[in-house]
Every structure is written in structure tokens, then in C-alpha cells.
Amino acid sequence: MYALGDLVQMKKQHACGTNRFEVVRLGMDIRIKCMGCGHAVLLPRREFEKKQKKVLVAAADVDTTTEPHYQLLSKGPNQTNF
């Protein structure tokens, strides 16, 4: 399974040549961001689950120094941990 902030591998490469993507948004639609060029793509959940190959790195284990396009998740004033 996948979670917010995970780095996933897709079955097909992005146009820039990499297939590493960060999960940026979860919901009915899933937004992923290319780790090669930073381009964001919004996919319906069903399509994402079909095109995803595997989770490469869990969000807790990502080394932000080696991933230039990785977005650190910050909590807003109205967000809480559940």
C-alpha cells in the first residue's frame, strides 16, 4: 500500500526519463510529482493503482538531501494528527 510522501515507481517512465514519483495528495484522486523534473500529475485512484508498480521508499525513510524535488509535508494551523 502507499501513503502520503512515499516515493513510488510507476510502470511507465515520465517524459523526462525517470519513473520515481512522490505521492503528494491522497483522496478520490491521487497527485504524484515527478522526482526528475518536478512536474505534478493528477490521476484517479483506480488509474493510479493500475499504473503503480511498487513503493520504493516509505515517507519516513526518504533522504531529502538526495531528492531535490521532494516536498516536505508541513501541517497547517487547522490540521491535527489522527
PDB file of N, CA, C and O in Angstrom, chain B, residues numbered from 101:
ATOM      1  N   MET B 101       0.837  -1.180   0.000  1.00  0.00           N
ATOM      2  CA  MET B 101       0.000   0.000   0.000  1.00  0.00           C
ATOM      3  C   MET B 101       0.884   1.246   0.000  1.00  0.00           C
ATOM      4  O   MET B 101       2.095   1.139   0.189  1.00  0.00           O
ATOM      5  N   TYR B 102       0.324   2.370  -0.199  1.00  0.00           N
ATOM      6  CA  TYR B 102       1.054   3.618  -0.322  1.00  0.00           C
ATOM      7  C   TYR B 102       0.478   4.637   0.654  1.00  0.00           C
ATOM      8  O   TYR B 102      -0.662   4.522   1.103  1.00  0.00           O
ATOM      9  N   ALA B 103       1.290   5.629   0.966  1.00  0.00           N
ATOM     10  CA  ALA B 103       0.878   6.685   1.893  1.00  0.00           C
ATOM     11  C   ALA B 103       1.402   8.021   1.385  1.00  0.00           C
ATOM     12  O   ALA B 103       2.204   8.077   0.454  1.00  0.00           O
ATOM     13  N   LEU B 104       0.945   9.073   1.999  1.00  0.00           N
ATOM     14  CA  LEU B 104       1.356  10.419   1.640  1.00  0.00           C
ATOM     15  C   LEU B 104       2.855  10.591   1.865  1.00  0.00           C
ATOM     16  O   LEU B 104       3.356  10.297   2.950  1.00  0.00           O
ATOM     17  N   GLY B 105       3.566  11.060   0.855  1.00  0.00           N
ATOM     18  CA  GLY B 105       5.006  11.280   0.968  1.00  0.00           C
ATOM     19  C   GLY B 105       5.864  10.119   0.496  1.00  0.00           C
ATOM     20  O   GLY B 105       7.084  10.258   0.409  1.00  0.00           O
ATOM     21  N   ASP B 106       5.258   8.974   0.190  1.00  0.00           N
ATOM     22  CA  ASP B 106       6.020   7.821  -0.298  1.00  0.00           C
ATOM     23  C   ASP B 106       6.583   8.099  -1.687  1.00  0.00           C
ATOM     24  O   ASP B 106       6.001   8.859  -2.462  1.00  0.00           O
ATOM     25  N   LEU B 107       7.709   7.482  -1.992  1.00  0.00           N
ATOM     26  CA  LEU B 107       8.245   7.504  -3.351  1.00  0.00           C
ATOM     27  C   LEU B 107       7.843   6.193  -4.005  1.00  0.00           C
ATOM     28  O   LEU B 107       8.152   5.114  -3.500  1.00  0.00           O
ATOM     29  N   VAL B 108       7.148   6.295  -5.138  1.00  0.00           N
ATOM     30  CA  VAL B 108       6.640   5.109  -5.820  1.00  0.00           C
ATOM     31  C   VAL B 108       7.251   4.998  -7.207  1.00  0.00           C
ATOM     32  O   VAL B 108       7.702   5.982  -7.794  1.00  0.00           O
ATOM     33  N   GLN B 109       7.253   3.776  -7.711  1.00  0.00           N
ATOM     34  CA  GLN B 109       7.712   3.513  -9.073  1.00  0.00           C
ATOM     35  C   GLN B 109       6.486   3.195  -9.910  1.00  0.00           C
ATOM     36  O   GLN B 109       5.653   2.376  -9.521  1.00  0.00           O
ATOM     37  N   MET B 110       6.381   3.844 -11.059  1.00  0.00           N
ATOM     38  CA  MET B 110       5.268   3.600 -11.965  1.00  0.00           C
ATOM     39  C   MET B 110       5.721   2.629 -13.053  1.00  0.00           C
ATOM     40  O   MET B 110       6.919   2.426 -13.254  1.00  0.00           O
ATOM     41  N   LYS B 111       4.755   2.030 -13.754  1.00  0.00           N
ATOM     42  CA  LYS B 111       5.090   1.061 -14.796  1.00  0.00           C
ATOM     43  C   LYS B 111       5.758   1.724 -15.997  1.00  0.00           C
ATOM     44  O   LYS B 111       6.626   1.130 -16.637  1.00  0.00           O
ATOM     45  N   LYS B 112       5.351   2.956 -16.300  1.00  0.00           N
ATOM     46  CA  LYS B 112       5.942   3.673 -17.432  1.00  0.00           C
ATOM     47  C   LYS B 112       6.693   4.896 -16.934  1.00  0.00           C
ATOM     48  O   LYS B 112       6.337   5.487 -15.915  1.00  0.00           O
ATOM     49  N   GLN B 113       7.730   5.266 -17.660  1.00  0.00           N
ATOM     50  CA  GLN B 113       8.541   6.429 -17.304  1.00  0.00           C
ATOM     51  C   GLN B 113       7.810   7.726 -17.631  1.00  0.00           C
ATOM     52  O   GLN B 113       6.905   7.758 -18.465  1.00  0.00           O
ATOM     53  N   HIS B 114       8.221   8.787 -16.959  1.00  0.00           N
ATOM     54  CA  HIS B 114       7.755  10.126 -17.292  1.00  0.00           C
ATOM     55  C   HIS B 114       8.534  10.588 -18.527  1.00  0.00           C
ATOM     56  O   HIS B 114       9.543   9.979 -18.882  1.00  0.00           O
ATOM     57  N   ALA B 115       8.088  11.630 -19.165  1.00  0.00           N
ATOM     58  CA  ALA B 115       8.748  12.139 -20.373  1.00  0.00           C
ATOM     59  C   ALA B 115      10.204  12.551 -20.127  1.00  0.00           C
ATOM     60  O   ALA B 115      11.014  12.535 -21.053  1.00  0.00           O
ATOM     61  N   CYS B 116      10.539  12.917 -18.889  1.00  0.00           N
ATOM     62  CA  CYS B 116      11.915  13.330 -18.580  1.00  0.00           C
ATOM     63  C   CYS B 116      12.844  12.123 -18.406  1.00  0.00           C
ATOM     64  O   CYS B 116      14.059  12.297 -18.321  1.00  0.00           O
ATOM     65  N   GLY B 117      12.300  10.912 -18.354  1.00  0.00           N
ATOM     66  CA  GLY B 117      13.130   9.712 -18.301  1.00  0.00           C
ATOM     67  C   GLY B 117      13.194   9.009 -16.963  1.00  0.00           C
ATOM     68  O   GLY B 117      13.840   7.966 -16.861  1.00  0.00           O
ATOM     69  N   THR B 118      12.551   9.533 -15.933  1.00  0.00           N
ATOM     70  CA  THR B 118      12.571   8.871 -14.627  1.00  0.00           C
ATOM     71  C   THR B 118      11.202   8.268 -14.324  1.00  0.00           C
ATOM     72  O   THR B 118      10.186   8.717 -14.855  1.00  0.00           O
ATOM     73  N   ASN B 119      11.182   7.258 -13.477  1.00  0.00           N
ATOM     74  CA  ASN B 119       9.897   6.691 -13.069  1.00  0.00           C
ATOM     75  C   ASN B 119       9.746   6.692 -11.548  1.00  0.00           C
ATOM     76  O   ASN B 119       9.038   5.854 -10.989  1.00  0.00           O
ATOM     77  N   ARG B 120      10.411   7.631 -10.884  1.00  0.00           N
ATOM     78  CA  ARG B 120      10.265   7.837  -9.428  1.00  0.00           C
ATOM     79  C   ARG B 120       9.317   9.011  -9.212  1.00  0.00           C
ATOM     80  O   ARG B 120       9.543  10.103  -9.733  1.00  0.00           O
ATOM     81  N   PHE B 121       8.267   8.784  -8.450  1.00  0.00           N
ATOM     82  CA  PHE B 121       7.271   9.808  -8.181  1.00  0.00           C
ATOM     83  C   PHE B 121       6.988   9.875  -6.687  1.00  0.00           C
ATOM     84  O   PHE B 121       7.043   8.863  -5.989  1.00  0.00           O
ATOM     85  N   GLU B 122       6.686  11.071  -6.206  1.00  0.00           N
ATOM     86  CA  GLU B 122       6.287  11.269  -4.812  1.00  0.00           C
ATOM     87  C   GLU B 122       4.770  11.397  -4.751  1.00  0.00           C
ATOM     88  O   GLU B 122       4.178  12.104  -5.567  1.00  0.00           O
ATOM     89  N   VAL B 123       4.137  10.724  -3.796  1.00  0.00           N
ATOM     90  CA  VAL B 123       2.699  10.857  -3.579  1.00  0.00           C
ATOM     91  C   VAL B 123       2.487  12.144  -2.788  1.00  0.00           C
ATOM     92  O   VAL B 123       2.913  12.249  -1.638  1.00  0.00           O
ATOM     93  N   VAL B 124       1.821  13.131  -3.412  1.00  0.00           N
ATOM     94  CA  VAL B 124       1.650  14.443  -2.813  1.00  0.00           C
ATOM     95  C   VAL B 124       0.251  14.616  -2.222  1.00  0.00           C
ATOM     96  O   VAL B 124       0.086  15.331  -1.233  1.00  0.00           O
ATOM     97  N   ARG B 125      -0.759  13.974  -2.814  1.00  0.00           N
ATOM     98  CA  ARG B 125      -2.141  14.134  -2.362  1.00  0.00           C
ATOM     99  C   ARG B 125      -2.860  12.802  -2.473  1.00  0.00           C
ATOM    100  O   ARG B 125      -2.721  12.092  -3.468  1.00  0.00           O
ATOM    101  N   LEU B 126      -3.631  12.468  -1.443  1.00  0.00           N
ATOM    102  CA  LEU B 126      -4.444  11.256  -1.449  1.00  0.00           C
ATOM    103  C   LEU B 126      -5.906  11.635  -1.285  1.00  0.00           C
ATOM    104  O   LEU B 126      -6.237  12.557  -0.540  1.00  0.00           O
ATOM    105  N   GLY B 127      -6.763  10.933  -1.971  1.00  0.00           N
ATOM    106  CA  GLY B 127      -8.201  11.166  -1.911  1.00  0.00           C
ATOM    107  C   GLY B 127      -8.829  10.359  -3.031  1.00  0.00           C
ATOM    108  O   GLY B 127      -8.323   9.295  -3.388  1.00  0.00           O
ATOM    109  N   MET B 128      -9.929  10.853  -3.591  1.00  0.00           N
ATOM    110  CA  MET B 128     -10.517  10.179  -4.748  1.00  0.00           C
ATOM    111  C   MET B 128      -9.535  10.220  -5.912  1.00  0.00           C
ATOM    112  O   MET B 128      -9.443   9.283  -6.704  1.00  0.00           O
ATOM    113  N   ASP B 129      -8.802  11.333  -5.997  1.00  0.00           N
ATOM    114  CA  ASP B 129      -7.735  11.474  -6.980  1.00  0.00           C
ATOM    115  C   ASP B 129      -6.408  11.484  -6.237  1.00  0.00           C
ATOM    116  O   ASP B 129      -6.338  11.893  -5.078  1.00  0.00           O
ATOM    117  N   ILE B 130      -5.361  11.033  -6.909  1.00  0.00           N
ATOM    118  CA  ILE B 130      -4.035  11.000  -6.302  1.00  0.00           C
ATOM    119  C   ILE B 130      -3.100  11.862  -7.137  1.00  0.00           C
ATOM    120  O   ILE B 130      -2.977  11.671  -8.347  1.00  0.00           O
ATOM    121  N   ARG B 131      -2.440  12.818  -6.477  1.00  0.00           N
ATOM    122  CA  ARG B 131      -1.479  13.679  -7.167  1.00  0.00           C
ATOM    123  C   ARG B 131      -0.086  13.140  -6.883  1.00  0.00           C
ATOM    124  O   ARG B 131       0.300  12.940  -5.731  1.00  0.00           O
ATOM    125  N   ILE B 132       0.659  12.910  -7.955  1.00  0.00           N
ATOM    126  CA  ILE B 132       2.043  12.467  -7.828  1.00  0.00           C
ATOM    127  C   ILE B 132       2.940  13.502  -8.493  1.00  0.00           C
ATOM    128  O   ILE B 132       2.537  14.179  -9.439  1.00  0.00           O
ATOM    129  N   LYS B 133       4.164  13.612  -7.983  1.00  0.00           N
ATOM    130  CA  LYS B 133       5.118  14.578  -8.523  1.00  0.00           C
ATOM    131  C   LYS B 133       6.356  13.834  -8.981  1.00  0.00           C
ATOM    132  O   LYS B 133       6.898  13.008  -8.247  1.00  0.00           O
ATOM    133  N   CYS B 134       6.803  14.125 -10.192  1.00  0.00           N
ATOM    134  CA  CYS B 134       7.987  13.500 -10.765  1.00  0.00           C
ATOM    135  C   CYS B 134       9.222  13.948  -9.991  1.00  0.00           C
ATOM    136  O   CYS B 134       9.395  15.140  -9.736  1.00  0.00           O
ATOM    137  N   MET B 135      10.067  13.017  -9.623  1.00  0.00           N
ATOM    138  CA  MET B 135      11.286  13.343  -8.895  1.00  0.00           C
ATOM    139  C   MET B 135      12.398  13.794  -9.831  1.00  0.00           C
ATOM    140  O   MET B 135      13.425  14.291  -9.368  1.00  0.00           O
ATOM    141  N   GLY B 136      12.215  13.633 -11.133  1.00  0.00           N
ATOM    142  CA  GLY B 136      13.223  14.075 -12.084  1.00  0.00           C
ATOM    143  C   GLY B 136      13.090  15.541 -12.443  1.00  0.00           C
ATOM    144  O   GLY B 136      14.078  16.276 -12.465  1.00  0.00           O
ATOM    145  N   CYS B 137      11.846  15.972 -12.729  1.00  0.00           N
ATOM    146  CA  CYS B 137      11.653  17.352 -13.193  1.00  0.00           C
ATOM    147  C   CYS B 137      10.696  18.159 -12.327  1.00  0.00           C
ATOM    148  O   CYS B 137      10.608  19.376 -12.495  1.00  0.00           O
ATOM    149  N   GLY B 138       9.977  17.522 -11.405  1.00  0.00           N
ATOM    150  CA  GLY B 138       9.074  18.240 -10.520  1.00  0.00           C
ATOM    151  C   GLY B 138       7.667  18.431 -11.062  1.00  0.00           C
ATOM    152  O   GLY B 138       6.853  19.094 -10.419  1.00  0.00           O
ATOM    153  N   HIS B 139       7.359  17.873 -12.222  1.00  0.00           N
ATOM    154  CA  HIS B 139       6.035  18.007 -12.816  1.00  0.00           C
ATOM    155  C   HIS B 139       5.015  17.200 -12.015  1.00  0.00           C
ATOM    156  O   HIS B 139       5.284  16.057 -11.646  1.00  0.00           O
ATOM    157  N   ALA B 140       3.845  17.787 -11.745  1.00  0.00           N
ATOM    158  CA  ALA B 140       2.800  17.111 -10.975  1.00  0.00           C
ATOM    159  C   ALA B 140       1.730  16.556 -11.909  1.00  0.00           C
ATOM    160  O   ALA B 140       1.363  17.192 -12.898  1.00  0.00           O
ATOM    161  N   VAL B 141       1.232  15.356 -11.582  1.00  0.00           N
ATOM    162  CA  VAL B 141       0.210  14.680 -12.370  1.00  0.00           C
ATOM    163  C   VAL B 141      -0.913  14.263 -11.429  1.00  0.00           C
ATOM    164  O   VAL B 141      -0.650  13.717 -10.357  1.00  0.00           O
ATOM    165  N   LEU B 142      -2.167  14.516 -11.819  1.00  0.00           N
ATOM    166  CA  LEU B 142      -3.327  14.126 -11.030  1.00  0.00           C
ATOM    167  C   LEU B 142      -3.999  12.943 -11.715  1.00  0.00           C
ATOM    168  O   LEU B 142      -4.410  13.040 -12.872  1.00  0.00           O
ATOM    169  N   LEU B 143      -4.112  11.819 -10.995  1.00  0.00           N
ATOM    170  CA  LEU B 143      -4.704  10.602 -11.542  1.00  0.00           C
ATOM    171  C   LEU B 143      -5.866  10.147 -10.672  1.00  0.00           C
ATOM    172  O   LEU B 143      -5.805  10.288  -9.450  1.00  0.00           O
ATOM    173  N   PRO B 144      -6.925   9.605 -11.271  1.00  0.00           N
ATOM    174  CA  PRO B 144      -7.957   8.959 -10.457  1.00  0.00           C
ATOM    175  C   PRO B 144      -7.341   7.779  -9.700  1.00  0.00           C
ATOM    176  O   PRO B 144      -6.416   7.141 -10.202  1.00  0.00           O
ATOM    177  N   ARG B 145      -7.841   7.488  -8.509  1.00  0.00           N
ATOM    178  CA  ARG B 145      -7.269   6.443  -7.660  1.00  0.00           C
ATOM    179  C   ARG B 145      -7.178   5.103  -8.399  1.00  0.00           C
ATOM    180  O   ARG B 145      -6.156   4.422  -8.320  1.00  0.00           O
ATOM    181  N   ARG B 146      -8.213   4.735  -9.095  1.00  0.00           N
ATOM    182  CA  ARG B 146      -8.226   3.450  -9.802  1.00  0.00           C
ATOM    183  C   ARG B 146      -7.121   3.384 -10.858  1.00  0.00           C
ATOM    184  O   ARG B 146      -6.458   2.357 -11.005  1.00  0.00           O
ATOM    185  N   GLU B 147      -6.928   4.474 -11.586  1.00  0.00           N
ATOM    186  CA  GLU B 147      -5.878   4.522 -12.613  1.00  0.00           C
ATOM    187  C   GLU B 147      -4.489   4.481 -11.974  1.00  0.00           C
ATOM    188  O   GLU B 147      -3.589   3.814 -12.484  1.00  0.00           O
ATOM    189  N   PHE B 148      -4.314   5.199 -10.849  1.00  0.00           N
ATOM    190  CA  PHE B 148      -3.032   5.181 -10.145  1.00  0.00           C
ATOM    191  C   PHE B 148      -2.695   3.771  -9.678  1.00  0.00           C
ATOM    192  O   PHE B 148      -1.567   3.311  -9.854  1.00  0.00           O
ATOM    193  N   GLU B 149      -3.669   3.082  -9.081  1.00  0.00           N
ATOM    194  CA  GLU B 149      -3.422   1.734  -8.574  1.00  0.00           C
ATOM    195  C   GLU B 149      -3.074   0.768  -9.702  1.00  0.00           C
ATOM    196  O   GLU B 149      -2.319  -0.183  -9.499  1.00  0.00           O
ATOM    197  N   LYS B 150      -3.617   1.011 -10.873  1.00  0.00           N
ATOM    198  CA  LYS B 150      -3.322   0.169 -12.028  1.00  0.00           C
ATOM    199  C   LYS B 150      -1.923   0.445 -12.591  1.00  0.00           C
ATOM    200  O   LYS B 150      -1.247  -0.476 -13.050  1.00  0.00           O
ATOM    201  N   LYS B 151      -1.489   1.710 -12.556  1.00  0.00           N
ATOM    202  CA  LYS B 151      -0.211   2.104 -13.157  1.00  0.00           C
ATOM    203  C   LYS B 151       0.970   2.044 -12.200  1.00  0.00           C
ATOM    204  O   LYS B 151       2.120   2.096 -12.637  1.00  0.00           O
ATOM    205  N   GLN B 152       0.705   1.936 -10.890  1.00  0.00           N
ATOM    206  CA  GLN B 152       1.787   1.878  -9.905  1.00  0.00           C
ATOM    207  C   GLN B 152       2.417   0.492  -9.913  1.00  0.00           C
ATOM    208  O   GLN B 152       1.723  -0.522  -9.985  1.00  0.00           O
ATOM    209  N   LYS B 153       3.739   0.468  -9.837  1.00  0.00           N
ATOM    210  CA  LYS B 153       4.457  -0.804  -9.793  1.00  0.00           C
ATOM    211  C   LYS B 153       4.768  -1.205  -8.359  1.00  0.00           C
ATOM    212  O   LYS B 153       4.422  -2.306  -7.932  1.00  0.00           O
ATOM    213  N   LYS B 154       5.431  -0.303  -7.599  1.00  0.00           N
ATOM    214  CA  LYS B 154       5.758  -0.605  -6.207  1.00  0.00           C
ATOM    215  C   LYS B 154       6.145   0.667  -5.469  1.00  0.00           C
ATOM    216  O   LYS B 154       6.429   1.700  -6.076  1.00  0.00           O
ATOM    217  N   VAL B 155       6.151   0.565  -4.140  1.00  0.00           N
ATOM    218  CA  VAL B 155       6.631   1.656  -3.296  1.00  0.00           C
ATOM    219  C   VAL B 155       8.134   1.473  -3.139  1.00  0.00           C
ATOM    220  O   VAL B 155       8.589   0.437  -2.655  1.00  0.00           O
ATOM    221  N   LEU B 156       8.903   2.474  -3.547  1.00  0.00           N
ATOM    222  CA  LEU B 156      10.361   2.396  -3.459  1.00  0.00           C
ATOM    223  C   LEU B 156      10.855   2.742  -2.064  1.00  0.00           C
ATOM    224  O   LEU B 156      11.649   2.004  -1.480  1.00  0.00           O
ATOM    225  N   VAL B 157      10.385   3.868  -1.530  1.00  0.00           N
ATOM    226  CA  VAL B 157      10.834   4.351  -0.225  1.00  0.00           C
ATOM    227  C   VAL B 157       9.619   4.884   0.529  1.00  0.00           C
ATOM    228  O   VAL B 157       8.854   5.687  -0.004  1.00  0.00           O
ATOM    229  N   ALA B 158       9.447   4.434   1.769  1.00  0.00           N
ATOM    230  CA  ALA B 158       8.367   4.959   2.604  1.00  0.00           C
ATOM    231  C   ALA B 158       8.674   6.403   2.981  1.00  0.00           C
ATOM    232  O   ALA B 158       9.835   6.813   3.001  1.00  0.00           O
ATOM    233  N   ALA B 159       7.640   7.166   3.277  1.00  0.00           N
ATOM    234  CA  ALA B 159       7.800   8.596   3.576  1.00  0.00           C
ATOM    235  C   ALA B 159       8.760   8.847   4.731  1.00  0.00           C
ATOM    236  O   ALA B 159       9.505   9.828   4.716  1.00  0.00           O
ATOM    237  N   ALA B 160       8.750   7.977   5.725  1.00  0.00           N
ATOM    238  CA  ALA B 160       9.610   8.175   6.899  1.00  0.00           C
ATOM    239  C   ALA B 160      11.088   7.944   6.585  1.00  0.00           C
ATOM    240  O   ALA B 160      11.957   8.431   7.308  1.00  0.00           O
ATOM    241  N   ASP B 161      11.379   7.203   5.512  1.00  0.00           N
ATOM    242  CA  ASP B 161      12.754   6.825   5.195  1.00  0.00           C
ATOM    243  C   ASP B 161      13.380   7.639   4.062  1.00  0.00           C
ATOM    244  O   ASP B 161      14.509   7.353   3.664  1.00  0.00           O
ATOM    245  N   VAL B 162      12.684   8.636   3.535  1.00  0.00           N
ATOM    246  CA  VAL B 162      13.189   9.411   2.403  1.00  0.00           C
ATOM    247  C   VAL B 162      14.338  10.308   2.851  1.00  0.00           C
ATOM    248  O   VAL B 162      14.233  11.017   3.852  1.00  0.00           O
ATOM    249  N   ASP B 163      15.436  10.268   2.096  1.00  0.00           N
ATOM    250  CA  ASP B 163      16.588  11.140   2.349  1.00  0.00           C
ATOM    251  C   ASP B 163      16.393  12.417   1.534  1.00  0.00           C
ATOM    252  O   ASP B 163      16.608  12.418   0.322  1.00  0.00           O
ATOM    253  N   THR B 164      15.993  13.489   2.186  1.00  0.00           N
ATOM    254  CA  THR B 164      15.663  14.728   1.474  1.00  0.00           C
ATOM    255  C   THR B 164      16.881  15.414   0.867  1.00  0.00           C
ATOM    256  O   THR B 164      16.725  16.284   0.010  1.00  0.00           O
ATOM    257  N   THR B 165      18.078  15.048   1.284  1.00  0.00           N
ATOM    258  CA  THR B 165      19.274  15.674   0.713  1.00  0.00           C
ATOM    259  C   THR B 165      19.565  15.146  -0.687  1.00  0.00           C
ATOM    260  O   THR B 165      20.191  15.843  -1.485  1.00  0.00           O
ATOM    261  N   THR B 166      19.126  13.937  -1.001  1.00  0.00           N
ATOM    262  CA  THR B 166      19.384  13.361  -2.319  1.00  0.00           C
ATOM    263  C   THR B 166      18.200  13.512  -3.267  1.00  0.00           C
ATOM    264  O   THR B 166      18.324  13.197  -4.450  1.00  0.00           O
ATOM    265  N   GLU B 167      17.061  13.983  -2.780  1.00  0.00           N
ATOM    266  CA  GLU B 167      15.861  14.162  -3.609  1.00  0.00           C
ATOM    267  C   GLU B 167      15.559  15.653  -3.732  1.00  0.00           C
ATOM    268  O   GLU B 167      14.919  16.220  -2.846  1.00  0.00           O
ATOM    269  N   PRO B 168      16.007  16.305  -4.813  1.00  0.00           N
ATOM    270  CA  PRO B 168      15.850  17.756  -4.921  1.00  0.00           C
ATOM    271  C   PRO B 168      14.401  18.223  -5.049  1.00  0.00           C
ATOM    272  O   PRO B 168      14.092  19.343  -4.643  1.00  0.00           O
ATOM    273  N   HIS B 169      13.508  17.410  -5.596  1.00  0.00           N
ATOM    274  CA  HIS B 169      12.120  17.821  -5.809  1.00  0.00           C
ATOM    275  C   HIS B 169      11.180  17.293  -4.736  1.00  0.00           C
ATOM    276  O   HIS B 169       9.964  17.429  -4.870  1.00  0.00           O
ATOM    277  N   TYR B 170      11.716  16.691  -3.666  1.00  0.00           N
ATOM    278  CA  TYR B 170      10.862  16.150  -2.606  1.00  0.00           C
ATOM    279  C   TYR B 170      10.263  17.293  -1.804  1.00  0.00           C
ATOM    280  O   TYR B 170      10.970  18.224  -1.419  1.00  0.00           O
ATOM    281  N   GLN B 171       8.958  17.222  -1.551  1.00  0.00           N
ATOM    282  CA  GLN B 171       8.241  18.268  -0.827  1.00  0.00           C
ATOM    283  C   GLN B 171       8.041  17.831   0.621  1.00  0.00           C
ATOM    284  O   GLN B 171       7.360  16.840   0.884  1.00  0.00           O
ATOM    285  N   LEU B 172       8.635  18.568   1.559  1.00  0.00           N
ATOM    286  CA  LEU B 172       8.434  18.267   2.970  1.00  0.00           C
ATOM    287  C   LEU B 172       7.015  18.644   3.356  1.00  0.00           C
ATOM    288  O   LEU B 172       6.548  19.739   3.043  1.00  0.00           O
ATOM    289  N   LEU B 173       6.334  17.736   4.036  1.00  0.00           N
ATOM    290  CA  LEU B 173       4.954  17.975   4.427  1.00  0.00           C
ATOM    291  C   LEU B 173       4.928  18.775   5.720  1.00  0.00           C
ATOM    292  O   LEU B 173       5.542  18.387   6.715  1.00  0.00           O
ATOM    293  N   SER B 174       4.223  19.877   5.699  1.00  0.00           N
ATOM    294  CA  SER B 174       4.090  20.691   6.909  1.00  0.00           C
ATOM    295  C   SER B 174       2.617  20.795   7.259  1.00  0.00           C
ATOM    296  O   SER B 174       1.761  20.827   6.374  1.00  0.00           O
ATOM    297  N   LYS B 175       2.330  20.846   8.520  1.00  0.00           N
ATOM    298  CA  LYS B 175       0.955  20.925   8.982  1.00  0.00           C
ATOM    299  C   LYS B 175       0.528  22.388   9.078  1.00  0.00           C
ATOM    300  O   LYS B 175       1.284  23.242   9.542  1.00  0.00           O
ATOM    301  N   GLY B 176      -0.687  22.656   8.636  1.00  0.00           N
ATOM    302  CA  GLY B 176      -1.257  23.986   8.770  1.00  0.00           C
ATOM    303  C   GLY B 176      -1.845  24.159  10.162  1.00  0.00           C
ATOM    304  O   GLY B 176      -1.829  23.219  10.956  1.00  0.00           O
ATOM    305  N   PRO B 177      -2.363  25.336  10.472  1.00  0.00           N
ATOM    306  CA  PRO B 177      -2.890  25.594  11.813  1.00  0.00           C
ATOM    307  C   PRO B 177      -4.140  24.784  12.145  1.00  0.00           C
ATOM    308  O   PRO B 177      -4.424  24.553  13.320  1.00  0.00           O
ATOM    309  N   ASN B 178      -4.891  24.348  11.136  1.00  0.00           N
ATOM    310  CA  ASN B 178      -6.132  23.617  11.387  1.00  0.00           C
ATOM    311  C   ASN B 178      -5.988  22.115  11.205  1.00  0.00           C
ATOM    312  O   ASN B 178      -6.989  21.403  11.278  1.00  0.00           O
ATOM    313  N   GLN B 179      -4.798  21.610  10.973  1.00  0.00           N
ATOM    314  CA  GLN B 179      -4.590  20.185  10.764  1.00  0.00           C
ATOM    315  C   GLN B 179      -4.087  19.544  12.042  1.00  0.00           C
ATOM    316  O   GLN B 179      -3.258  20.109  12.755  1.00  0.00           O
ATOM    317  N   THR B 180      -4.599  18.357  12.318  1.00  0.00           N
ATOM    318  CA  THR B 180      -4.186  17.616  13.508  1.00  0.00           C
ATOM    319  C   THR B 180      -3.815  16.200  13.115  1.00  0.00           C
ATOM    320  O   THR B 180      -4.145  15.748  12.019  1.00  0.00           O
ATOM    321  N   ASN B 181      -3.135  15.504  13.998  1.00  0.00           N
ATOM    322  CA  ASN B 181      -2.805  14.099  13.770  1.00  0.00           C
ATOM    323  C   ASN B 181      -3.985  13.234  14.166  1.00  0.00           C
ATOM    324  O   ASN B 181      -4.559  13.420  15.239  1.00  0.00           O
ATOM    325  N   PHE B 182      -4.345  12.313  13.332  1.00  0.00           N
ATOM    326  CA  PHE B 182      -5.409  11.350  13.654  1.00  0.00           C
ATOM    327  C   PHE B 182      -4.865   9.965  13.637  1.00  0.00           C
ATOM    328  O   PHE B 182      -5.601   9.009  13.883  1.00  0.00           O
TER     329      PHE B 182
END
